[in-house]
Amino acid sequence: MDKKVQAGSGKTRWKRFGITLIPVAALTVGMFAGVASGAVPVNITVSGGSFKVSAAELDATQFSQYGGHYETKNGKIVPVATAAIGDAKITKLCQSVNAFGVVLRIEAGGGDQPATAKDMRLSMDGLDGDAEFTNIDIGVDASTMAQGSSDWAKGPKVGGNGEPTMFGQQADHAKFTNVKQTAWLVQAGQFYLKDLHLTVGGGSKECF
């Protein structure tokens, strides 16, 4: 992983970042230990399969990220990394799911105006792209990141916290480009899809 810190700018850049954007070993050990001990609660049931999300650019303010897991309808436990975002602007958004060989594809924000979201949470188990963070903190207690939770909190007030003692990271601003993500759940208080296009089958292809 190639990390470049710009002196005096408060910005940190990663080329080709992985799923969690934080030390993989620390998150993986903490996440699976939490699942095994029941420390990380299952609070929602997800479908039996993941879906793909891609974007040319995702611009996020009030950013935090932490580990957790979901349970599928058939009882499978899925470890995930959740990114919580207060305000998001998404350029060339694409979401697709392949159900029994039939692809449903949604596109938005491909014109002059990006798609936007407030109080957004993306729970994923795979992520690739480039990232730039402003005023980032890595290794904070995941339960202290939502604004109002602590004096140093930078994450969104809604959904910005993970479980106590879990590994977390936060930043005032995060910018992701060339994003390719395998997701299990996307939630948002508001989600405005400008220039929405939906296709099902008929030669429709997955986002990547």
Buried (B, 14 or more C-beta within 10 A) or exposed (E): EEEEEEEEEBBBBBEEBBBBBBBEEBBBEBBBEBBEEEBBEBEEEBBEEBBBBBBBBBBBBBBBBBBBBBBBEEEEEBBBBBBBBBBBBBBBBBBBBBEEEEBBBBBBBBEEEBBBBBBBBBBBBBBBBBBBBBEBBBEBBBBBBBBEBBEEBBBBBBBBBBBEEBBBBBBBBBBBBEBBBBBBBBBBEEBBBBBEEEBEEEEBEBBE
